[in-house]
Amino acid sequence: MANSKTVFIILISGILYNKEGNILLVKRSKQHKAFKESWQLPEGKMEKGEQPDQTILREIKEELNLDVLNSKFVFANSTLITLKNKTYHLLRIVLKTKWKGVISLSEEHDAYKWIGVKEAVKMSHLVDGTTEVLRNIEQSKKREL
């Protein structure tokens, strides 16, 4: 159970697929305080008063300069992580996101790649909690078949 010093954060993660069925991962830049040069799904913190679909629309525009056409709830995932002696309880709401445009990265990220989910799960240097989210994506794809 989380203690009183635990910080609760709601993250909205987007699953973006290309025509080949690969997902988009982005690499955090060196300027980030946490998880420098680690890979993650496009995601961001939900701001006060936002709905999940508003958060993912804003984050994908800010981080990738893409337009979100629509998004659909896939699953939620809860993770506890500790950074610099502080515990964070992350609730990730994961949305499958249809998009259009050409990727143009913000300063938050310095690389991106399209990768199969099975390959992504095996990657090192993933932001904490991302491996679990990728495994859930893999399982949800199997349920669709």
N, C-alpha and C positions, 0 to 999 in steps of 0.2 A: 504494500500500500504506500502511496506517495505521502511524504511528510509535508509539514507546513511550509517548508522552504522550497518545495517543488513548484516550478513555473509551468503552467498549463498553456500550451500553444496549439491552435488549430491551423493545420497546413492543408492547402488544397493542391493536390497533385494532378497533373494532366497527362493522360496517355495519348500521344500523338502518333498515328500510324502513317507511313508512306505507302505508295502504291504496291510495294513489294511485301507489305505486311510487317515491316520492321518498326520498332519504336524509337522515339527520339530521346537521347540522353544528352545532357549539357554538362560541361566541365566548369566548375567554379573557378574563378580567377584567383590569383595570388593575393588580391586585396581583401578577400574575405577573412574575417576574424576566425571563423570556424570552418573546418573541412576544406581548407585551401587545396585547390587542384584535384578535388574529388568529383566524381560523376554522380548525377542525380537526374530524376525526371524534372521537367519544368514544374516548378511549384512555388508557392509563397504563402505567407501568413494571411489569414483572414482578418480583415480590418473590421473594427466595430461598426455594426449596422449592415454589413455586407451579407449576401447570400453566396453559397459556394460557386454558383455559375457566374456571379459578378466578379468574384475573386479570381477565378481562372481566366476570365476574359481580360481582366486588368493585368495579371501577371504575364500572360503570354504576349500581350501587346508590349509591355515594358521590357521583358527579357528577350523576346525573339522578333518583335515587330510583325507578328502574324495576327490575322483577324480570326476570331473564333466564330464559326457559323452556328454551332450548337454543342452542347455537352450533355452527357448522360452519366448518372451515378453508377459506379461499378461495385465498389466496396469501401469500407472504412477499416483502418488499421491503427492500433494504439501501440506506442513504443515509449519506454523510459530510457533516457540517455543521460550520461553525466559528463559535463564539460567543466573543467577548472573548478572542481568541487561543488558544482551546482547541478541539481537534478532537474531535467525537463521531461514533462509528460507531453509527448507529441501525439495528437490525434490527426491522422492523415485521412482526408476524404478524397477518394480517387475517382476522377471523372474521365471517361472516354471523350475525347474532344475532336470534333471535325473542324478543320481549319483551312485557310487559304492564304496565299502570299509567298514571299521569298524570305527565308530566314536572314535576319540581320541581328547579330548578338549585341546585347548591351554590355556595359563594362563589368557587369556581375559575372559574366562567363567569357571564357576565351577559346572555347572549342565546342563542337557538337558532333554527334555521330548517330547514324541510323544503324540499329543492331537488332538481331533476333532476341527474343526474350530469354531463350535458353542460354545464349551466349552472354547476355547481360548479367544473368544470375551468377555466372562464374567470374565476373570481373573483380579485380581488386580495386581499392581506392574508391569505394562507393560511400556516399554520405550515410551516416548511421540510420538504420531503419529501411534503407532503400532495397536491400536484398530481400527482406520480408515482403515488401510491396511487390517487387518483381516476381517473387514466387506466387503471390496471390494473383497477379496478372496471368501468369502461366496457367494456374488452376482455373481461372475464370474462362480462359480461352478454350480449355479442354471441355468445360461444361457447355460451351456454345456449340460444340460439334455434335 
